[in-house]
Amino acid sequence: MHTMADRKLLLLTALALATACQDPKETEVYRQLEEDRSDAVSLVQEKDSTINALFGTFNRIGENLRTIREKQGLLGCQWRGDRTGQGHGAAHHGRPRQHRSVAGREPGADR
């Protein structure tokens, strides 16, 4: 029959198999790696949102600059018309007039 040594060998073999078959997701190392991965994903999403917001801001700035250029172009057309003698700015050759105060000083000169 079975001797005590055979039973110990059988028990150790069964214990070794049970340990080897343990789910790796249950280990502390796996849990720590999963937590680190989750933290990294959150950080990447946060930085991605920041970058998207930055590009959105750049796009709005570009749109505003384009609007400013369009408005400047419209103003430029008015001054070009003045250059031909069709408006009040004919003597200024297309440049905006320098407004002077009543005393003859530049505006803001007293600041």
N, CA, C and O of each residue as an XYZ file, in Angstrom:
444
protein
N       0.809     -1.160      0.000
C       0.000      0.000      0.000
C       0.869      1.246      0.000
O       2.061      1.208     -0.305
N       0.230      2.345      0.352
C       0.939      3.617      0.297
C       1.683      3.848      1.597
O       1.142      3.678      2.689
N       2.901      4.228      1.455
C       3.697      4.531      2.635
C       3.579      6.006      2.947
O       3.026      6.782      2.168
N       4.093      6.368      4.065
C       4.062      7.768      4.486
C       4.848      8.641      3.500
O       4.425      9.766      3.235
N       5.921      8.193      2.973
C       6.726      8.938      2.010
C       5.947      9.163      0.728
O       6.030     10.239      0.136
N       5.185      8.154      0.284
C       4.364      8.301     -0.923
C       3.277      9.354     -0.715
O       2.988     10.147     -1.611
N       2.689      9.353      0.461
C       1.635     10.337      0.757
C       2.204     11.758      0.791
O       1.581     12.697      0.296
N       3.392     11.902      1.380
C       4.026     13.233      1.416
C       4.355     13.701      0.013
O       4.147     14.871     -0.309
N       4.861     12.818     -0.826
C       5.197     13.158     -2.201
C       3.933     13.551     -2.962
O       3.930     14.533     -3.704
N       2.876     12.792     -2.778
C       1.604     13.084     -3.423
C       1.051     14.432     -2.955
O       0.550     15.206     -3.770
N       1.135     14.717     -1.673
C       0.659     15.983     -1.116
C       1.484     17.162     -1.648
O       0.925     18.195     -2.015
N       2.811     17.004     -1.688
C       3.672     18.073     -2.213
C       3.412     18.315     -3.699
O       3.413     19.460     -4.149
N       3.193     17.258     -4.454
C       2.884     17.396     -5.874
C       1.554     18.123     -6.066
O       1.449     19.011     -6.912
N       0.559     17.757     -5.300
C      -0.749     18.410     -5.389
C      -0.652     19.889     -5.004
O      -1.277     20.742     -5.634
N       0.135     20.185     -3.966
C       0.324     21.569     -3.539
C       1.055     22.380     -4.606
O       0.705     23.530     -4.873
N       2.070     21.773     -5.212
C       2.816     22.453     -6.278
C       1.914     22.737     -7.475
O       1.981     23.818     -8.061
N       1.082     21.784     -7.835
C       0.154     21.995     -8.948
C      -0.875     23.078     -8.622
O      -1.213     23.887     -9.486
N      -1.361     23.101     -7.419
C      -2.347     24.110     -7.012
C      -1.730     25.503     -7.051
O      -2.377     26.462     -7.472
N      -0.482     25.613     -6.615
C       0.211     26.910     -6.629
C       0.497     27.349     -8.058
O       0.353     28.527     -8.385
N       0.900     26.417     -8.909
C       1.228     26.728    -10.298
C      -0.019     27.140    -11.076
O       0.073     27.909    -12.033
N      -1.152     26.646    -10.682
C      -2.393     26.946    -11.395
C      -3.080     28.201    -10.876
O      -4.191     28.506    -11.309
N      -2.461     28.928     -9.972
C      -3.078     30.144     -9.419
C      -3.241     31.180    -10.527
O      -2.351     31.346    -11.361
N      -4.350     31.858    -10.537
C      -4.639     32.894    -11.530
C      -3.658     34.049    -11.340
O      -3.589     34.618    -10.251
N      -2.887     34.412    -12.390
C      -1.900     35.492    -12.239
C      -2.548     36.842    -11.928
O      -1.889     37.733    -11.393
N      -3.822     36.999    -12.253
C      -4.515     38.258    -11.974
C      -4.776     38.450    -10.490
O      -5.140     39.542    -10.053
N      -4.593     37.402     -9.729
C      -4.817     37.463     -8.289
C      -3.563     37.872     -7.520
O      -3.623     38.088     -6.309
N      -2.433     37.981     -8.207
C      -1.183     38.291     -7.504
C      -1.076     39.783     -7.219
O      -1.684     40.604     -7.905
N      -0.307     40.117     -6.214
C      -0.095     41.518     -5.836
C       0.639     42.276     -6.939
O       0.345     43.443     -7.195
N       1.595     41.610     -7.592
C       2.352     42.256     -8.682
C       1.401     42.653     -9.810
O       1.492     43.756    -10.349
N       0.495     41.751    -10.158
C      -0.464     42.043    -11.220
C      -1.352     43.220    -10.839
O      -1.592     44.111    -11.654
N      -1.836     43.223     -9.613
C      -2.696     44.329     -9.152
C      -1.960     45.657     -9.211
O      -2.530     46.670     -9.616
N      -0.690     45.654     -8.805
C       0.095     46.892     -8.839
C       0.313     47.360    -10.282
O       0.208     48.550    -10.579
N       0.615     46.419    -11.166
C       0.788     46.779    -12.579
C      -0.509     47.313    -13.177
O      -0.481     48.260    -13.962
N      -1.623     46.729    -12.824
C      -2.922     47.192    -13.314
C      -3.228     48.603    -12.808
O      -3.757     49.433    -13.548
N      -2.897     48.865    -11.560
C      -3.101     50.205    -11.000
C      -2.197     51.224    -11.694
O      -2.633     52.331    -12.007
N      -0.942     50.850    -11.932
C      -0.010     51.744    -12.640
C      -0.501     52.034    -14.058
O      -0.414     53.167    -14.530
N      -1.016     51.004    -14.732
C      -1.532     51.189    -16.090
C      -2.731     52.130    -16.078
O      -2.847     53.007    -16.934
N      -3.601     51.949    -15.126
C      -4.784     52.807    -15.013
C      -4.382     54.261    -14.762
O      -4.956     55.179    -15.348
N      -3.394     54.464    -13.887
C      -2.900     55.824    -13.620
C      -2.301     56.440    -14.877
O      -2.517     57.618    -15.161
N      -1.543     55.636    -15.633
C      -0.921     56.136    -16.864
C      -1.979     56.513    -17.898
O      -1.853     57.536    -18.570
N      -3.016     55.694    -18.028
C      -4.100     55.987    -18.978
C      -4.791     57.295    -18.587
O      -5.094     58.118    -19.450
N      -5.038     57.486    -17.304
C      -5.682     58.727    -16.840
C      -4.811     59.938    -17.149
O      -5.316     60.971    -17.587
N      -3.519     59.815    -16.923
C      -2.594     60.917    -17.189
C      -2.551     61.239    -18.677
O      -2.542     62.409    -19.061
N      -2.524     60.214    -19.510
C      -2.509     60.425    -20.964
C      -3.796     61.115    -21.405
O      -3.749     62.027    -22.230
N      -4.934     60.702    -20.876
C      -6.204     61.332    -21.242
C      -6.236     62.796    -20.810
O      -6.743     63.651    -21.537
N      -5.697     63.080    -19.634
C      -5.655     64.462    -19.146
C      -4.780     65.321    -20.052
O      -5.159     66.433    -20.422
N      -3.602     64.796    -20.409
C      -2.700     65.560    -21.291
C      -3.308     65.707    -22.675
O      -3.151     66.751    -23.308
N      -3.998     64.684    -23.155
C      -4.652     64.751    -24.452
C      -5.722     65.839    -24.459
O      -5.851     66.580    -25.434
N      -6.485     65.934    -23.380
C      -7.502     66.982    -23.262
C      -6.856     68.364    -23.252
O      -7.369     69.302    -23.862
N      -5.737     68.481    -22.560
C      -5.026     69.763    -22.512
C      -4.536     70.153    -23.904
O      -4.668     71.307    -24.311
N      -3.972     69.194    -24.630
C      -3.484     69.470    -25.983
C      -4.644     69.860    -26.898
O      -4.522     70.796    -27.689
N      -5.768     69.148    -26.793
C      -6.937     69.489    -27.611
C      -7.439     70.898    -27.299
O      -7.811     71.640    -28.208
N      -7.450     71.264    -26.029
C      -7.873     72.618    -25.646
C      -6.904     73.654    -26.204
O      -7.322     74.722    -26.650
N      -5.614     73.339    -26.181
C      -4.598     74.257    -26.710
C      -4.797     74.462    -28.208
O      -4.750     75.594    -28.690
N      -5.022     73.369    -28.953
C      -5.266     73.505    -30.383
C      -6.563     74.267    -30.652
O      -6.637     75.033    -31.612
N      -7.572     74.069    -29.828
C      -8.804     74.836    -29.976
C      -8.558     76.323    -29.795
O      -9.116     77.150    -30.516
N      -7.707     76.656    -28.811
C      -7.355     78.062    -28.578
C      -6.592     78.626    -29.772
O      -6.865     79.743    -30.211
N      -5.632     77.856    -30.304
C      -4.883     78.303    -31.485
C      -5.826     78.526    -32.663
O      -5.671     79.494    -33.408
N      -6.796     77.641    -32.834
C      -7.754     77.806    -33.932
C      -8.574     79.080    -33.765
O      -8.798     79.809    -34.731
N      -9.022     79.350    -32.536
C      -9.788     80.587    -32.301
C      -8.915     81.817    -32.549
O      -9.387     82.805    -33.111
N      -7.662     81.767    -32.139
C      -6.744     82.893    -32.376
C      -6.575     83.097    -33.880
O      -6.606     84.229    -34.364
N      -6.395     81.999    -34.617
C      -6.257     82.098    -36.075
C      -7.494     82.698    -36.721
O      -7.390     83.533    -37.619
N      -8.668     82.271    -36.261
C      -9.910     82.828    -36.796
C     -10.014     84.320    -36.476
O     -10.424     85.111    -37.326
N      -9.647     84.700    -35.264
C      -9.687     86.115    -34.884
C      -8.702     86.928    -35.715
O      -9.026     88.036    -36.141
N      -7.511     86.399    -35.951
C      -6.534     87.111    -36.784
C      -7.048     87.266    -38.212
O      -6.864     88.310    -38.837
N      -7.696     86.215    -38.721
C      -8.259     86.295    -40.064
C      -9.340     87.384    -40.116
O      -9.412     88.144    -41.082
N     -10.170     87.454    -39.085
C     -11.209     88.489    -39.023
C     -10.581     89.875    -38.957
O     -11.043     90.806    -39.616
N      -9.531     90.006    -38.161
C      -8.840     91.296    -38.053
C      -8.274     91.697    -39.413
O      -8.406     92.852    -39.819
N      -7.647     90.757    -40.119
C      -7.091     91.077    -41.441
C      -8.184     91.499    -42.411
O      -7.995     92.419    -43.206
N      -9.331     90.824    -42.344
C     -10.454     91.205    -43.213
C     -10.909     92.622    -42.892
O     -11.143     93.425    -43.794
N     -11.034     92.924    -41.603
C     -11.464     94.266    -41.196
C     -10.420     95.306    -41.613
O     -10.767     96.397    -42.066
N      -9.136     94.958    -41.456
C      -8.087     95.886    -41.875
C      -8.151     96.107    -43.381
O      -7.922     97.214    -43.869
N      -8.465     95.040    -44.111
C      -8.604     95.173    -45.566
C      -9.739     96.097    -45.928
O      -9.619     96.896    -46.857
N     -10.845     95.999    -45.203
C     -11.970     96.898    -45.464
C     -11.583     98.329    -45.143
O     -11.926     99.250    -45.885
N     -10.867     98.520    -44.036
C     -10.417     99.864    -43.690
C      -9.426    100.371    -44.723
O      -9.435    101.551    -45.071
N      -8.568     99.478    -45.216
C      -7.591     99.850    -46.236
C      -8.272    100.303    -47.511
O      -7.801    101.225    -48.176
N      -9.390     99.655    -47.860
C     -10.130    100.059    -49.056
C     -10.681    101.468    -48.874
O     -10.671    102.260    -49.816
N     -11.160    101.791    -47.681
C     -11.681    103.139    -47.427
C     -10.567    104.170    -47.572
O     -10.771    105.231    -48.161
N      -9.397    103.858    -47.038
C      -8.293    104.818    -47.120
C      -7.755    104.917    -48.535
O      -7.329    106.000    -48.938
N      -7.752    103.847    -49.304
C      -7.310    103.926    -50.702
C      -8.267    104.816    -51.480
O      -7.846    105.550    -52.374
N      -9.548    104.755    -51.148
C     -10.508    105.649    -51.793
C     -10.208    107.097    -51.431
O     -10.366    107.984    -52.270
N      -9.776    107.355    -50.191
C      -9.437    108.696    -49.764
C      -8.209    109.211    -50.517
O      -8.102    110.408    -50.786
N      -7.299    108.324    -50.852
C      -6.081    108.734    -51.549
C      -6.389    109.345    -52.911
O      -5.647    110.192    -53.407
N      -7.474    108.911    -53.497
C      -7.833    109.431    -54.811
C      -8.636    110.711    -54.694
O      -9.102    111.253    -55.697
N      -8.797    111.191    -53.483
C      -9.513    112.437    -53.284
C     -10.990    112.239    -53.053
O     -11.763    113.191    -53.167
N     -11.401    111.034    -52.731
C     -12.819    110.755    -52.560
C     -13.267    110.808    -51.117
O     -14.401    110.426    -50.826
N     -12.455    111.252    -50.223
C     -12.872    111.260    -48.836
C     -12.121    112.311    -48.049
O     -11.435    113.154    -48.626
N     -12.247    112.265    -46.742
C     -11.643    113.259    -45.875
C     -10.143    113.069    -45.706
O      -9.458    114.009    -45.305
N      -9.623    111.919    -45.988
C      -8.218    111.646    -45.699
C      -7.294    111.859    -46.880
O      -6.187    111.321    -46.870
N      -7.681    112.610    -47.893
C      -6.870    112.763    -49.108
C      -5.505    113.347    -48.807
O      -4.533    112.974    -49.464
N      -5.392    114.229    -47.863
C      -4.112    114.862    -47.573
C      -3.178    113.943    -46.802
O      -2.001    114.264    -46.636
N      -3.666    112.828    -46.336
C      -2.843    111.945    -45.509
C      -2.305    110.765    -46.283
O      -1.653    109.906    -45.689
N      -2.543    110.678    -47.574
C      -1.997    109.653    -48.452
C      -2.294    108.247    -47.960
O      -1.405    107.396    -47.929
N      -3.535    108.000    -47.575
C      -3.961    106.669    -47.208
C      -3.648    106.256    -45.785
O      -4.010    105.152    -45.378
N      -2.988    107.107    -45.016
C      -2.691    106.771    -43.625
C      -3.739    107.413    -42.733
O      -4.284    108.464    -43.071
N      -4.021    106.795    -41.606
C      -4.973    107.430    -40.684
C      -4.431    108.769    -40.209
O      -3.227    108.943    -40.022
N      -5.338    109.701    -40.021
C      -4.931    111.016    -39.538
C      -4.447    110.945    -38.101
O      -4.939    110.142    -37.308
N      -3.494    111.777    -37.778
C      -3.039    111.916    -36.404
C      -3.944    112.942    -35.749
O      -3.967    114.102    -36.159
N      -4.681    112.534    -34.749
C      -5.570    113.456    -34.054
C      -4.777    114.194    -32.992
O      -4.027    113.595    -32.222
N      -4.953    115.476    -32.966
C      -4.268    116.292    -31.967
C      -5.307    116.890    -31.029
O      -6.454    117.138    -31.400
N      -4.868    117.105    -29.829
C      -5.774    117.732    -28.872
C      -5.894    119.208    -29.202
O      -5.213    119.714    -30.094
N      -6.741    119.873    -28.498
C      -6.959    121.301    -28.718
C      -5.671    122.080    -28.516
O      -5.433    123.062    -29.218
N      -4.842    121.667    -27.576
C      -3.601    122.389    -27.285
C      -2.506    122.060    -28.290
O      -1.421    122.636    -28.211
N      -2.757    121.143    -29.242
C      -1.766    120.831    -30.250
C      -0.843    119.688    -29.855
O       0.070    119.347    -30.607
N      -1.062    119.097    -28.699
C      -0.236    117.974    -28.278
C      -0.842    116.672    -28.783
O      -2.025    116.600    -29.115
N       0.003    115.644    -28.830
C      -0.463    114.308    -29.202
C      -1.384    113.795    -28.084
O      -1.156    114.092    -26.912
N      -2.415    113.033    -28.439
C      -3.253    112.448    -27.414
C      -2.425    111.547    -26.500
O      -1.612    110.755    -26.977
N      -2.624    111.665    -25.223
C      -1.907    110.843    -24.249
C      -0.543    111.391    -23.895
O       0.174    110.762    -23.116
N      -0.145    112.552    -24.438
C       1.175    113.114    -24.158
C       1.286    113.569    -22.709
O       2.388    113.674    -22.170
N       0.163    113.836    -22.088
C       0.205    114.308    -20.719
C       0.267    113.157    -19.721
O       0.232    113.391    -18.512
N       0.356    111.943    -20.194
C       0.401    110.774    -19.289
C       1.794    110.448    -18.869
O       2.005    109.499    -18.114
